[in-house]
Each structure stands twice: as C-alpha cells, then as structure tokens.
Amino acid sequence: MAGQSVDYNKLIFKHLSSEDGLSQRSVTDVLQDKNGYLWFGTRDGLNKYDGDKITIYRHKSNDFNGLTNSWVTSIYQDHNSNLWIGTKDGLNRYIPEKDNFVQYKQDSASNSLTDNSIWSISHVNDSVVGVATNNGLNLIDLKNFEISLFNVESKTNKSLIEDNRFRHILTTKKGDVWLCSVELISVFNSENNLITEIDYPTDLRSEIHLNISPTLFEDAQANIWLGYEKGLAVFNKTTKKFETFKIDDKKIINSGVRTICQDNHGNIWIVLMTDCMF
C-alpha cells in the first residue's frame, strides 16, 4: 500500500500444514520468539517450529504444568523474554528450561485473573503486561507476576470505562493504551490519567465484536489502523474518528481483517479472513 519498490517474485514461501505436523490448519496467531522459534496458535493446540520439526502442546486433564486449553487465542513475548499464551480458558507462561507452563486462571484469590477468556496480550510498559479478557484488562507485574485489574475511576468512584469486554490491546510508541471492547474503543493517556472513548466506524452494528476480535496497529508514521469485521479504517487525528480506508474514494476492503503489519520497506500488509493484500 506504500513504500519502496520490492521484487516480490523473488519471495519464497514454505507451506506448513497438518501433513507437516501442524496440530490444526486454522492458525489464530503467529510469533517468532527471540531465540528464533516460530510459534503457531491454533484452535487445537500450540505449535513450536524450529525450522525442521514441529512440537505440539495441547491441554491435558489434570496436567497443571500444561496448557489450560488447546484453543490458543494470543501469543506474546514480553520485554523480559517471557512467552505468554492466551487461550479460550486461561493464560499460560512458558518455562523453556522445563518445557512446560505456569497456569493462570480465575479463582477466589484477589490477585487472580478476572476472567478466563483471553482475547489479546501486549505490554502496557516495560514492566507490565496487559491481558485483555471478557471482564476487564488484567495487569501482570513482571517483577513478581502478581495480577491486578486495570481501572480508571472518576471522583465519584465510577469506572470511566463503560464496556470492559475487551477484545484487543495496543500500546503506542508514546505510551497511550488503546483498548478495543465489544461496543467501543477506549484510549488511556497515562500522563494525564484520562480516558477518551472512540466509536467504531458507522457501518458496524452493535455487538458485532462479541465473538469476533478487531485488531489495532500503529505504523512507522504513528498512524493507528483498525481492522474489523467489515474492513479497514484509519484514525483521523484531526476529527478524532476512525474513517473507512478508501482509494480513489472507493472502499477496497469489505471482508474481515485478521491482522495488520508493516515490513521493512514501509508496506502495510493486511491479512483478511479470506486473503492477504498490501
């Protein structure tokens, strides 16, 4: 969509499928860790690929050092190299020395997760990881792995976040935390402790993100992109609204957007539910 000229005909792709050992063909998230391993989250297991073979991790009943659930929703590596695995039923931290996991789930303790449905994981700052759940944003202190609930209250002790069914979290380069919920997008400015609420594009019906996650991305020019069920939008810094992305006044993406990224040449890549384009 932008950037320098690149000869994409010289790109070489290698396909990994169930025949190659992948646990399931529906890949929900991909991450390359700092050691070079590729991790693939699927709806039936977590896969670690070393360039030669695939190791599969699945949930097993009564295995308290395994995954809490086999449906992986999010994979994230923090600034301290901890690898976090979000699932449909709990959060996991990978322990490479033992090749197993520490499990985090909701329980009666005051410092547990507020919900087991994990949607997104990202850093809030260098020492805190944020976990977006169906019942609030959980903050994990990387010094001791204690969990607390993110909340901003008004002078009347009323939460300033109207919808806490979070679906995606993005922390920008300047430190603002963007939170996609089912009904709206909340932006937290840590400098002044203020919350700004932003509506989704007008072509969305209410509750569309109840079961489908939107995605946010900040490009090299600090533009904020929103991928959602009906297409692609970009944040207008003047109007403070998300506007549908168009070329020659024509909307070019009409299907759901899974993820957005930018390559070293400045091209923006859009992964759709059915295709990929840039």
C-alpha positions as CSV (number, residue, x, y, z in Angstrom):
1,M,0.0,0.0,0.0
2,A,3.0,2.2,0.4
3,G,6.8,2.1,0.4
4,Q,9.7,1.3,-1.8
5,S,9.7,-1.0,-4.8
6,V,10.3,-4.6,-4.0
7,D,10.5,-7.6,-6.3
8,Y,8.0,-9.9,-4.6
9,N,8.5,-12.5,-7.4
10,K,11.8,-13.5,-5.6
11,L,10.0,-14.3,-2.3
12,I,10.0,-18.0,-1.5
13,F,7.2,-19.4,0.6
14,K,7.2,-22.7,2.5
15,H,3.8,-24.1,3.5
16,L,3.2,-25.9,6.7
17,S,0.0,-27.9,7.0
18,S,-1.4,-30.8,9.1
19,E,0.6,-33.1,6.8
20,D,3.8,-31.5,8.0
21,G,2.8,-31.9,11.6
22,L,0.8,-28.8,12.4
23,S,-1.8,-29.6,15.0
24,Q,-4.6,-27.9,13.1
25,R,-5.0,-25.8,10.0
26,S,-6.8,-22.8,11.5
27,V,-4.0,-20.6,12.7
28,T,-5.1,-18.0,15.2
29,D,-1.7,-16.3,16.0
30,V,1.9,-16.4,14.9
31,L,5.1,-15.3,16.8
32,Q,8.8,-15.6,16.3
33,D,10.5,-15.6,19.7
34,K,13.9,-14.1,20.5
35,N,15.6,-17.5,20.0
36,G,14.2,-17.8,16.5
37,Y,11.5,-20.4,17.2
38,L,8.2,-19.9,15.4
39,W,5.1,-20.4,17.5
40,F,1.7,-21.1,15.9
41,G,-1.5,-20.9,17.9
42,T,-4.4,-22.9,16.5
43,R,-7.9,-23.9,17.6
44,D,-6.4,-27.3,18.6
45,G,-3.0,-26.8,20.1
46,L,0.1,-24.7,20.3
47,N,2.9,-25.5,17.8
48,K,6.6,-24.7,18.2
49,Y,8.6,-24.9,14.9
50,D,12.4,-25.0,14.9
51,G,12.7,-24.9,11.1
52,D,12.8,-28.7,10.9
53,K,10.2,-30.2,13.2
54,I,7.0,-29.2,15.0
55,T,6.4,-29.7,18.7
56,I,2.7,-29.7,19.7
57,Y,1.4,-28.7,23.1
58,R,-2.2,-29.5,24.0
59,H,-4.4,-29.3,27.1
60,K,-4.5,-32.5,29.1
61,S,-6.8,-33.0,32.1
62,N,-5.1,-32.9,35.5
63,D,-1.8,-31.7,33.9
64,F,-1.2,-28.5,35.9
65,N,2.0,-27.8,34.0
66,G,0.4,-27.9,30.6
67,L,-1.8,-25.6,28.7
68,T,-5.1,-24.5,30.3
69,N,-6.9,-25.0,27.0
70,S,-6.0,-26.2,23.5
71,W,-7.7,-23.3,21.7
72,V,-5.0,-20.7,21.5
73,T,-6.1,-17.1,21.1
74,S,-3.0,-15.0,21.5
75,I,0.8,-15.4,21.7
76,Y,3.1,-12.6,23.1
77,Q,6.7,-12.3,24.3
78,D,7.4,-9.5,26.7
79,H,10.5,-7.3,27.3
80,N,11.9,-9.9,29.7
81,S,11.5,-12.7,27.1
82,N,8.6,-14.4,28.9
83,L,6.4,-16.1,26.4
84,W,2.6,-15.8,27.2
85,I,-0.1,-18.0,25.7
86,G,-3.7,-16.9,25.9
87,T,-6.4,-19.4,25.4
88,K,-10.2,-19.7,25.5
89,D,-9.9,-20.9,29.1
90,G,-6.9,-19.3,30.9
91,L,-3.5,-17.8,30.5
92,N,-0.1,-19.6,30.4
93,R,3.5,-18.6,30.8
94,Y,6.1,-20.9,29.0
95,I,9.1,-22.1,31.1
96,P,11.7,-23.1,28.4
97,E,14.0,-24.8,30.9
98,K,11.3,-27.3,31.8
99,D,9.4,-27.2,28.5
100,N,6.2,-26.7,30.4
101,F,3.8,-23.9,31.5
102,V,2.7,-21.9,34.6
103,Q,-1.1,-21.6,34.5
104,Y,-3.1,-18.5,35.4
105,K,-6.9,-18.8,35.9
106,Q,-9.7,-17.0,37.6
107,D,-10.3,-18.1,41.2
108,S,-11.3,-16.6,44.5
109,A,-7.9,-15.0,45.2
110,S,-7.9,-11.2,44.9
111,N,-4.9,-11.3,42.6
112,S,-6.2,-13.8,40.1
113,L,-7.5,-13.2,36.5
114,T,-10.9,-11.6,36.4
115,D,-11.9,-13.9,33.5
116,N,-10.5,-16.9,31.8
117,S,-11.5,-15.9,28.2
118,I,-8.2,-14.3,26.9
119,W,-8.5,-12.2,23.8
120,S,-5.3,-10.3,23.5
121,I,-1.9,-9.8,25.2
122,S,0.5,-6.9,25.0
123,H,2.9,-4.7,27.1
124,V,1.5,-1.7,28.9
125,N,5.0,-0.6,29.8
126,D,8.4,-2.2,30.1
127,S,7.5,-3.9,33.4
128,V,3.8,-4.6,33.0
129,V,1.9,-6.9,30.6
130,G,-1.8,-6.3,29.8
131,V,-4.2,-9.2,29.3
132,A,-7.5,-8.3,27.6
133,T,-10.3,-10.5,28.9
134,N,-14.1,-10.7,28.6
135,N,-14.2,-9.0,32.0
136,G,-11.6,-6.3,32.2
137,L,-7.9,-5.7,31.5
138,N,-5.6,-7.6,33.8
139,L,-2.2,-6.2,34.5
140,I,0.8,-8.6,35.3
141,D,3.8,-7.2,37.1
142,L,6.8,-8.8,35.5
143,K,8.8,-8.4,38.7
144,N,6.7,-10.9,40.7
145,F,4.0,-11.9,38.3
146,E,1.2,-10.5,40.5
147,I,-2.1,-9.7,38.8
148,S,-4.2,-6.6,39.3
149,L,-7.2,-5.1,37.5
150,F,-6.7,-2.0,35.3
151,N,-9.3,0.6,36.2
152,V,-9.6,4.3,36.0
153,E,-12.2,5.8,38.3
154,S,-13.8,9.3,38.4
155,K,-14.1,11.4,41.6
156,T,-17.4,9.5,42.3
157,N,-15.6,6.2,42.2
158,K,-17.4,5.2,39.0
159,S,-15.3,3.5,36.3
160,L,-14.6,5.7,33.4
161,I,-14.5,2.7,31.1
162,E,-18.1,1.9,30.0
163,D,-17.5,-1.5,28.4
164,N,-14.9,-3.8,29.9
165,R,-15.5,-6.8,27.5
166,F,-12.1,-6.2,25.9
167,R,-11.0,-7.8,22.6
168,H,-7.7,-6.2,21.7
169,I,-4.9,-4.1,23.3
170,L,-2.3,-1.8,21.7
171,T,0.3,0.3,23.5
172,T,1.6,3.1,21.2
173,K,5.1,4.4,21.0
174,K,4.2,7.4,23.1
175,G,2.7,5.2,25.8
176,D,-1.0,5.5,25.2
177,V,-3.0,2.3,25.7
178,W,-5.8,1.6,23.1
179,L,-8.4,-0.9,24.2
180,C,-11.0,-2.4,21.8
181,S,-14.1,-3.6,23.5
182,V,-17.3,-5.0,22.2
183,E,-19.0,-1.6,21.8
184,L,-16.3,1.0,21.6
185,I,-12.6,1.8,21.7
186,S,-11.0,3.4,24.9
187,V,-7.7,5.3,24.8
188,F,-5.9,5.7,28.1
189,N,-3.4,8.5,28.4
190,S,-1.0,7.7,31.3
191,E,0.4,11.2,31.5
192,N,-2.9,12.8,32.5
193,N,-4.8,9.7,33.6
194,L,-7.6,10.4,31.1
195,I,-9.8,8.0,29.1
196,T,-11.1,9.0,25.6
197,E,-13.8,6.9,24.0
198,I,-13.9,6.4,20.3
199,D,-16.7,4.8,18.2
200,Y,-16.2,2.1,15.7
201,P,-16.8,3.0,12.0
202,T,-20.5,3.7,11.4
203,D,-21.0,0.6,9.2
204,L,-20.8,-1.6,12.2
205,R,-23.8,-2.9,14.1
206,S,-23.8,-3.0,17.9
207,E,-22.3,-6.2,19.5
208,I,-20.5,-7.3,16.3
209,H,-17.3,-7.9,18.3
210,L,-19.0,-10.1,20.8
211,N,-17.4,-13.2,19.2
212,I,-15.1,-11.6,16.6
213,S,-11.9,-9.7,17.6
214,P,-10.9,-6.4,15.9
215,T,-7.2,-5.6,15.6
216,L,-5.2,-2.4,16.0
217,F,-1.8,-1.5,14.6
218,E,0.5,1.5,14.8
219,D,2.7,2.1,11.7
220,A,6.1,3.8,11.5
221,Q,4.4,7.2,11.0
222,A,2.3,6.7,14.2
223,N,-0.9,6.2,12.2
224,I,-3.4,3.9,14.0
225,W,-5.1,1.3,11.8
226,L,-8.2,-0.6,12.8
227,G,-9.0,-4.0,11.2
228,Y,-12.6,-5.1,11.9
229,E,-15.3,-7.4,10.6
230,K,-16.4,-5.0,7.8
231,G,-12.9,-3.9,6.6
232,L,-10.2,-1.4,7.3
233,A,-10.2,2.0,8.9
234,V,-7.5,4.6,9.9
235,F,-7.7,7.1,12.8
236,N,-8.1,10.7,11.7
237,K,-6.0,12.7,14.2
238,T,-8.0,15.9,13.3
239,T,-11.5,14.6,13.7
240,K,-10.6,12.0,16.3
241,K,-12.5,9.4,14.5
242,F,-11.8,6.2,12.6
243,E,-12.6,6.6,8.9
244,T,-13.0,3.8,6.4
245,F,-9.9,3.4,4.4
246,K,-10.5,4.2,0.7
247,I,-8.6,4.5,-2.5
248,D,-10.0,7.0,-5.1
249,D,-13.0,7.4,-2.8
250,K,-13.8,3.7,-3.0
251,K,-13.7,1.2,-0.2
252,I,-11.4,-1.6,-1.2
253,I,-11.7,-4.0,1.7
254,N,-15.1,-5.4,2.6
255,S,-14.2,-8.6,4.5
256,G,-13.0,-9.2,8.0
257,V,-9.4,-8.2,8.8
258,R,-7.4,-10.7,10.9
259,T,-4.1,-8.7,11.4
260,I,-2.1,-5.8,10.1
261,C,1.7,-5.4,9.9
262,Q,4.4,-3.3,8.2
263,D,7.5,-4.6,6.5
264,N,11.0,-3.0,6.4
265,H,10.1,-1.3,3.1
266,G,7.2,0.6,4.6
267,N,4.5,-1.6,3.0
268,I,1.3,-2.2,5.1
269,W,0.2,-5.8,4.9
270,I,-3.5,-6.6,5.5
271,V,-4.4,-10.2,6.3
272,L,-8.0,-10.8,5.6
273,M,-10.3,-13.7,6.7
274,T,-10.1,-14.9,3.1
275,D,-6.9,-13.4,1.6
276,C,-3.9,-11.1,2.0
277,M,-3.1,-7.8,0.4
278,F,-0.7,-4.9,0.7
